[in-house]
C-alpha cells in the first residue's frame, strides 16, 4: 500500500489515491470526497490502459524505447493529476513542483 499521507506533505498536493487495474478505489486521502475519489480511480485506470497502449505503439512505430510505461499527467489550467503505476495525486499547478511529485510517486 502506498503512503498516501506522505504524498499529501508535498507542497501543492491536495489529494492522493490508490486504485486497482479494474478502476476500483483502493484508498484515498485528502481534500476530496469518497465519490470523487472513486470517479478519479476509474478515470485513472482507464488512462493507464490508454497510456500503456500508446507507449507500446510509440515503441513499435519509432523503434525507440518508450516501454514500460512509468506514469502520466493530465494538466488543466489550475489543477493537474499525476499518476505512476496505480497511485496518483491531484495538485494545484501554481504551487507544485512536478519534478518533486514524480520523484515521490516513483519511490512509492
FIKOLGU-188541 format. One record per residue: residue number from 1; z, x, y of N, C-alpha, C, O in turn; residue in three letters. Coordinates in nm, 3 decimals, decimal comma. Example, Ala and Ser with C-alpha at 12.3 -4.5 7.8 and 13.67 -1.06 7.14 Angstrom:
<pts>
[1; [0,780; 1,319; -0,569]; [0,780; 1,230; -0,450]; [0,780; 1,320; -0,330]; [0,846; 1,424; -0,332]; "ala"]
[2; [0,708; 1,285; -0,225]; [0,714; 1,367; -0,106]; [0,787; 1,290; 0,003]; [0,804; 1,341; 0,114]; "ser"]
</pts>
This chain:
<pts>
[1; [0,000; 0,085; -0,118]; [0,000; 0,000; 0,000]; [0,000; 0,089; 0,124]; [0,075; 0,187; 0,132]; "unk"]
[2; [-0,084; 0,055; 0,220]; [-0,095; 0,131; 0,344]; [0,031; 0,110; 0,430]; [0,098; 0,007; 0,420]; "unk"]
[3; [0,060; 0,207; 0,512]; [0,174; 0,198; 0,605]; [0,125; 0,134; 0,734]; [0,094; 0,203; 0,831]; "unk"]
[4; [0,120; 0,002; 0,736]; [0,067; -0,072; 0,850]; [0,153; -0,055; 0,974]; [0,101; -0,052; 1,086]; "unk"]
[5; [0,284; -0,045; 0,956]; [0,374; -0,027; 1,071]; [0,348; 0,106; 1,141]; [0,358; 0,115; 1,263]; "unk"]
[6; [0,315; 0,208; 1,064]; [0,283; 0,337; 1,124]; [0,154; 0,328; 1,206]; [0,144; 0,389; 1,312]; "unk"]
[7; [0,056; 0,253; 1,157]; [-0,068; 0,235; 1,232]; [-0,042; 0,164; 1,364]; [-0,109; 0,192; 1,464]; "unk"]
[8; [0,054; 0,072; 1,366]; [0,087; 0,000; 1,489]; [0,148; 0,090; 1,596]; [0,151; 0,054; 1,714]; "unk"]
[9; [0,196; 0,206; 1,557]; [0,255; 0,300; 1,653]; [0,150; 0,371; 1,737]; [0,182; 0,432; 1,838]; "unk"]
[10; [0,023; 0,363; 1,695]; [-0,085; 0,428; 1,770]; [-0,111; 0,348; 1,897]; [-0,126; 0,226; 1,893]; "unk"]
[11; [-0,117; 0,418; 2,010]; [-0,140; 0,352; 2,138]; [-0,271; 0,274; 2,132]; [-0,376; 0,327; 2,095]; "unk"]
[12; [-0,265; 0,146; 2,170]; [-0,382; 0,060; 2,174]; [-0,400; -0,027; 2,052]; [-0,477; -0,123; 2,056]; "unk"]
[13; [-0,332; 0,005; 1,941]; [-0,342; -0,076; 1,819]; [-0,246; -0,194; 1,832]; [-0,128; -0,174; 1,859]; "unk"]
[14; [-0,297; -0,317; 1,813]; [-0,209; -0,433; 1,824]; [-0,198; -0,513; 1,695]; [-0,118; -0,606; 1,687]; "unk"]
[15; [-0,277; -0,479; 1,594]; [-0,264; -0,544; 1,463]; [-0,324; -0,452; 1,358]; [-0,418; -0,378; 1,385]; "unk"]
[16; [-0,267; -0,459; 1,238]; [-0,317; -0,380; 1,125]; [-0,310; -0,466; 1,001]; [-0,220; -0,549; 0,985]; "unk"]
[17; [-0,405; -0,445; 0,911]; [-0,406; -0,525; 0,790]; [-0,469; -0,453; 0,673]; [-0,543; -0,355; 0,689]; "unk"]
[18; [-0,439; -0,503; 0,556]; [-0,497; -0,453; 0,432]; [-0,554; -0,573; 0,358]; [-0,492; -0,680; 0,356]; "unk"]
[19; [-0,671; -0,556; 0,298]; [-0,740; -0,666; 0,232]; [-0,796; -0,620; 0,098]; [-0,813; -0,500; 0,074]; "unk"]
[20; [-0,824; -0,716; 0,013]; [-0,883; -0,689; -0,118]; [-1,035; -0,700; -0,108]; [-1,088; -0,758; -0,013]; "unk"]
[21; [-1,104; -0,643; -0,207]; [-1,250; -0,646; -0,207]; [-1,307; -0,787; -0,203]; [-1,418; -0,808; -0,153]; "unk"]
[22; [-1,233; -0,885; -0,255]; [-1,282; -1,023; -0,255]; [-1,254; -1,094; -0,122]; [-1,285; -1,213; -0,108]; "unk"]
[23; [-1,197; -1,024; -0,026]; [-1,172; -1,081; 0,106]; [-1,036; -1,146; 0,124]; [-1,008; -1,199; 0,231]; "unk"]
[24; [-0,952; -1,142; 0,022]; [-0,818; -1,198; 0,039]; [-0,729; -1,099; 0,113]; [-0,744; -0,977; 0,102]; "unk"]
[25; [-0,636; -1,154; 0,188]; [-0,542; -1,074; 0,266]; [-0,434; -1,018; 0,174]; [-0,372; -1,092; 0,098]; "unk"]
[26; [-0,411; -0,887; 0,182]; [-0,306; -0,824; 0,103]; [-0,178; -0,809; 0,185]; [-0,068; -0,828; 0,134]; "unk"]
[27; [-0,192; -0,774; 0,313]; [-0,076; -0,754; 0,401]; [-0,125; -0,743; 0,544]; [-0,240; -0,706; 0,568]; "unk"]
[28; [-0,037; -0,775; 0,641]; [-0,070; -0,754; 0,781]; [0,057; -0,739; 0,862]; [0,165; -0,783; 0,823]; "unk"]
[29; [0,040; -0,675; 0,977]; [0,148; -0,656; 1,074]; [0,085; -0,668; 1,213]; [-0,034; -0,641; 1,230]; "unk"]
[30; [0,164; -0,708; 1,310]; [0,117; -0,704; 1,447]; [0,105; -0,838; 1,513]; [0,158; -0,939; 1,467]; "unk"]
[31; [0,032; -0,836; 1,623]; [0,026; -0,949; 1,715]; [-0,093; -1,041; 1,685]; [-0,174; -1,068; 1,774]; "unk"]
[32; [-0,102; -1,088; 1,561]; [-0,199; -1,191; 1,522]; [-0,130; -1,284; 1,422]; [-0,031; -1,246; 1,358]; "unk"]
[33; [-0,183; -1,404; 1,409]; [-0,125; -1,499; 1,315]; [-0,173; -1,468; 1,173]; [-0,269; -1,394; 1,154]; "unk"]
[34; [-0,106; -1,526; 1,075]; [-0,150; -1,508; 0,936]; [-0,289; -1,567; 0,916]; [-0,370; -1,512; 0,841]; "unk"]
[35; [-0,318; -1,678; 0,981]; [-0,452; -1,738; 0,971]; [-0,558; -1,643; 1,028]; [-0,664; -1,627; 0,967]; "unk"]
[36; [-0,531; -1,582; 1,142]; [-0,625; -1,486; 1,200]; [-0,641; -1,364; 1,109]; [-0,752; -1,314; 1,092]; "unk"]
[37; [-0,531; -1,317; 1,052]; [-0,536; -1,202; 0,962]; [-0,618; -1,234; 0,838]; [-0,695; -1,150; 0,791]; "unk"]
[38; [-0,602; -1,354; 0,783]; [-0,679; -1,393; 0,664]; [-0,828; -1,401; 0,696]; [-0,911; -1,359; 0,615]; "unk"]
[39; [-0,861; -1,455; 0,812]; [-1,001; -1,462; 0,852]; [-1,057; -1,321; 0,872]; [-1,171; -1,294; 0,833]; "unk"]
[40; [-0,981; -1,232; 0,931]; [-1,023; -1,093; 0,951]; [-1,043; -1,023; 0,817]; [-1,137; -0,945; 0,802]; "unk"]
[41; [-0,955; -1,049; 0,722]; [-0,967; -0,987; 0,589]; [-1,099; -1,025; 0,524]; [-1,167; -0,940; 0,466]; "unk"]
[42; [-1,134; -1,150; 0,533]; [-1,261; -1,197; 0,475]; [-1,380; -1,130; 0,544]; [-1,474; -1,086; 0,478]; "unk"]
[43; [-1,375; -1,124; 0,677]; [-1,482; -1,061; 0,753]; [-1,492; -0,912; 0,721]; [-1,602; -0,859; 0,704]; "unk"]
[44; [-1,379; -0,845; 0,712]; [-1,381; -0,702; 0,684]; [-1,436; -0,670; 0,545]; [-1,510; -0,573; 0,529]; "unk"]
[45; [-1,401; -0,750; 0,446]; [-1,455; -0,728; 0,311]; [-1,606; -0,747; 0,311]; [-1,678; -0,670; 0,247]; "unk"]
[46; [-1,655; -0,849; 0,381]; [-1,800; -0,873; 0,388]; [-1,869; -0,757; 0,459]; [-1,976; -0,712; 0,417]; "unk"]
[47; [-1,810; -0,709; 0,568]; [-1,869; -0,595; 0,640]; [-1,864; -0,467; 0,558]; [-1,955; -0,384; 0,567]; "unk"]
[48; [-1,760; -0,448; 0,478]; [-1,755; -0,332; 0,388]; [-1,874; -0,334; 0,293]; [-1,941; -0,233; 0,273]; "unk"]
[49; [-1,900; -0,451; 0,234]; [-2,012; -0,463; 0,140]; [-2,144; -0,434; 0,210]; [-2,229; -0,363; 0,155]; "unk"]
[50; [-2,162; -0,486; 0,330]; [-2,285; -0,463; 0,405]; [-2,299; -0,316; 0,444]; [-2,407; -0,259; 0,432]; "unk"]
[51; [-2,191; -0,254; 0,489]; [-2,196; -0,114; 0,530]; [-2,225; -0,023; 0,410]; [-2,296; 0,076; 0,423]; "unk"]
[52; [-2,170; -0,056; 0,294]; [-2,200; 0,022; 0,173]; [-2,348; 0,013; 0,140]; [-2,410; 0,114; 0,107]; "unk"]
[53; [-2,405; -0,107; 0,149]; [-2,547; -0,124; 0,123]; [-2,629; -0,043; 0,222]; [-2,730; 0,018; 0,185]; "unk"]
[54; [-2,588; -0,041; 0,348]; [-2,660; 0,035; 0,449]; [-2,653; 0,185; 0,424]; [-2,754; 0,254; 0,436]; "unk"]
[55; [-2,537; 0,237; 0,389]; [-2,527; 0,381; 0,363]; [-2,609; 0,419; 0,241]; [-2,671; 0,526; 0,239]; "unk"]
[56; [-2,610; 0,335; 0,139]; [-2,693; 0,361; 0,022]; [-2,840; 0,363; 0,061]; [-2,916; 0,450; 0,018]; "unk"]
[57; [-2,882; 0,267; 0,145]; [-3,021; 0,260; 0,190]; [-3,059; 0,379; 0,277]; [-3,166; 0,437; 0,260]; "unk"]
[58; [-2,970; 0,415; 0,372]; [-2,998; 0,530; 0,459]; [-3,014; 0,657; 0,375]; [-3,101; 0,740; 0,404]; "unk"]
[59; [-2,931; 0,672; 0,274]; [-2,941; 0,789; 0,187]; [-3,074; 0,789; 0,112]; [-3,142; 0,891; 0,106]; "unk"]
[60; [-3,112; 0,674; 0,056]; [-3,235; 0,664; -0,022]; [-3,359; 0,690; 0,065]; [-3,450; 0,761; 0,023]; "unk"]
[61; [-3,362; 0,634; 0,184]; [-3,481; 0,645; 0,268]; [-3,489; 0,776; 0,346]; [-3,599; 0,824; 0,372]; "unk"]
[62; [-3,377; 0,835; 0,383]; [-3,380; 0,954; 0,467]; [-3,372; 1,084; 0,390]; [-3,412; 1,190; 0,439]; "unk"]
[63; [-3,320; 1,076; 0,268]; [-3,296; 1,199; 0,193]; [-3,171; 1,272; 0,240]; [-3,136; 1,377; 0,185]; "unk"]
[64; [-3,103; 1,217; 0,341]; [-2,978; 1,274; 0,390]; [-2,861; 1,204; 0,322]; [-2,875; 1,093; 0,271]; "unk"]
[65; [-2,748; 1,269; 0,323]; [-2,631; 1,216; 0,255]; [-2,547; 1,129; 0,348]; [-2,482; 1,180; 0,439]; "unk"]
[66; [-2,549; 0,998; 0,325]; [-2,469; 0,902; 0,401]; [-2,357; 0,843; 0,315]; [-2,268; 0,776; 0,367]; "unk"]
[67; [-2,359; 0,868; 0,187]; [-2,261; 0,810; 0,096]; [-2,160; 0,916; 0,055]; [-2,193; 1,035; 0,057]; "unk"]
[68; [-2,040; 0,877; 0,017]; [-1,990; 0,739; 0,013]; [-1,948; 0,692; 0,152]; [-1,916; 0,773; 0,239]; "unk"]
[69; [-1,947; 0,563; 0,170]; [-1,903; 0,503; 0,295]; [-1,758; 0,544; 0,323]; [-1,672; 0,534; 0,235]; "unk"]
[70; [-1,732; 0,590; 0,444]; [-1,594; 0,623; 0,485]; [-1,531; 0,508; 0,561]; [-1,417; 0,471; 0,534]; "unk"]
[71; [-1,605; 0,452; 0,656]; [-1,550; 0,345; 0,737]; [-1,651; 0,297; 0,838]; [-1,766; 0,340; 0,838]; "unk"]
[72; [-1,606; 0,207; 0,923]; [-1,695; 0,148; 1,023]; [-1,611; 0,091; 1,136]; [-1,489; 0,075; 1,124]; "unk"]
[73; [-1,679; 0,059; 1,247]; [-1,614; -0,005; 1,360]; [-1,707; -0,111; 1,417]; [-1,830; -0,097; 1,411]; "unk"]
[74; [-1,650; -0,215; 1,471]; [-1,722; -0,319; 1,543]; [-1,658; -0,327; 1,681]; [-1,539; -0,357; 1,693]; "unk"]
[75; [-1,737; -0,300; 1,784]; [-1,682; -0,291; 1,918]; [-1,730; -0,407; 2,004]; [-1,849; -0,438; 2,009]; "unk"]
[76; [-1,635; -0,470; 2,071]; [-1,664; -0,572; 2,171]; [-1,629; -0,517; 2,307]; [-1,591; -0,400; 2,318]; "unk"]
[77; [-1,642; -0,597; 2,412]; [-1,616; -0,546; 2,546]; [-1,470; -0,507; 2,571]; [-1,443; -0,415; 2,648]; "unk"]
[78; [-1,375; -0,576; 2,507]; [-1,233; -0,547; 2,529]; [-1,161; -0,500; 2,404]; [-1,067; -0,421; 2,412]; "unk"]
[79; [-1,205; -0,547; 2,288]; [-1,136; -0,519; 2,163]; [-1,235; -0,468; 2,059]; [-1,355; -0,495; 2,067]; "unk"]
[80; [-1,182; -0,392; 1,962]; [-1,263; -0,343; 1,850]; [-1,181; -0,353; 1,723]; [-1,059; -0,362; 1,726]; "unk"]
[81; [-1,251; -0,352; 1,612]; [-1,187; -0,341; 1,481]; [-1,239; -0,213; 1,418]; [-1,359; -0,185; 1,423]; "unk"]
[82; [-1,149; -0,137; 1,357]; [-1,183; -0,012; 1,290]; [-1,133; -0,021; 1,147]; [-1,017; -0,057; 1,124]; "unk"]
[83; [-1,218; 0,011; 1,051]; [-1,184; -0,006; 0,910]; [-1,220; 0,120; 0,832]; [-1,327; 0,177; 0,851]; "unk"]
[84; [-1,130; 0,162; 0,744]; [-1,156; 0,266; 0,646]; [-1,103; 0,213; 0,513]; [-0,987; 0,175; 0,502]; "unk"]
[85; [-1,190; 0,211; 0,413]; [-1,151; 0,154; 0,285]; [-1,117; 0,008; 0,303]; [-1,197; -0,068; 0,358]; "unk"]
[86; [-1,001; -0,032; 0,259]; [-0,958; -0,171; 0,270]; [-0,843; -0,188; 0,369]; [-0,760; -0,278; 0,354]; "unk"]
[87; [-0,839; -0,102; 0,470]; [-0,737; -0,108; 0,574]; [-0,808; -0,107; 0,709]; [-0,900; -0,028; 0,732]; "unk"]
[88; [-0,763; -0,195; 0,799]; [-0,824; -0,200; 0,930]; [-0,722; -0,227; 1,039]; [-0,611; -0,274; 1,014]; "unk"]
[89; [-0,763; -0,195; 1,162]; [-0,679; -0,220; 1,278]; [-0,762; -0,286; 1,387]; [-0,882; -0,263; 1,399]; "unk"]
[90; [-0,695; -0,369; 1,467]; [-0,752; -0,423; 1,589]; [-0,697; -0,341; 1,704]; [-0,577; -0,311; 1,708]; "unk"]
[91; [-0,785; -0,304; 1,798]; [-0,744; -0,217; 1,908]; [-0,792; -0,271; 2,042]; [-0,888; -0,347; 2,051]; "unk"]
[92; [-0,721; -0,229; 2,146]; [-0,762; -0,254; 2,285]; [-0,843; -0,133; 2,329]; [-0,792; -0,021; 2,336]; "unk"]
[93; [-0,970; -0,156; 2,359]; [-1,062; -0,045; 2,388]; [-1,016; 0,045; 2,502]; [-1,035; 0,166; 2,495]; "unk"]
[94; [-0,957; -0,012; 2,604]; [-0,920; 0,068; 2,721]; [-0,791; 0,147; 2,702]; [-0,750; 0,221; 2,792]; "unk"]
[95; [-0,727; 0,132; 2,586]; [-0,601; 0,203; 2,562]; [-0,606; 0,300; 2,444]; [-0,518; 0,385; 2,430]; "unk"]
[96; [-0,707; 0,288; 2,359]; [-0,705; 0,356; 2,229]; [-0,791; 0,482; 2,228]; [-0,890; 0,493; 2,301]; "unk"]
[97; [-0,751; 0,576; 2,144]; [-0,834; 0,691; 2,108]; [-0,893; 0,661; 1,971]; [-0,821; 0,657; 1,871]; "unk"]
[98; [-1,024; 0,638; 1,966]; [-1,088; 0,607; 1,839]; [-1,075; 0,723; 1,740]; [-1,065; 0,701; 1,620]; "unk"]
[99; [-1,077; 0,845; 1,791]; [-1,056; 0,961; 1,703]; [-0,919; 0,953; 1,636]; [-0,907; 0,975; 1,515]; "unk"]
[100; [-0,816; 0,922; 1,714]; [-0,681; 0,912; 1,658]; [-0,673; 0,800; 1,554]; [-0,612; 0,816; 1,448]; "unk"]
[101; [-0,736; 0,687; 1,585]; [-0,734; 0,573; 1,491]; [-0,800; 0,611; 1,358]; [-0,743; 0,589; 1,252]; "unk"]
[102; [-0,919; 0,669; 1,365]; [-0,989; 0,700; 1,240]; [-0,919; 0,812; 1,163]; [-0,921; 0,812; 1,040]; "unk"]
[103; [-0,859; 0,908; 1,232]; [-0,782; 1,011; 1,161]; [-0,665; 0,947; 1,086]; [-0,637; 0,982; 0,971]; "unk"]
[104; [-0,597; 0,853; 1,151]; [-0,484; 0,786; 1,086]; [-0,531; 0,700; 0,969]; [-0,468; 0,700; 0,863]; "unk"]
[105; [-0,640; 0,628; 0,986]; [-0,692; 0,544; 0,878]; [-0,737; 0,629; 0,759]; [-0,714; 0,591; 0,644]; "unk"]
[106; [-0,799; 0,742; 0,786]; [-0,845; 0,829; 0,678]; [-0,728; 0,889; 0,599]; [-0,745; 0,928; 0,484]; "unk"]
[107; [-0,610; 0,895; 0,661]; [-0,493; 0,952; 0,591]; [-0,414; 0,847; 0,513]; [-0,316; 0,881; 0,447]; "unk"]
[108; [-0,454; 0,722; 0,519]; [-0,382; 0,614; 0,450]; [-0,406; 0,618; 0,301]; [-0,352; 0,535; 0,228]; "unk"]
</pts>
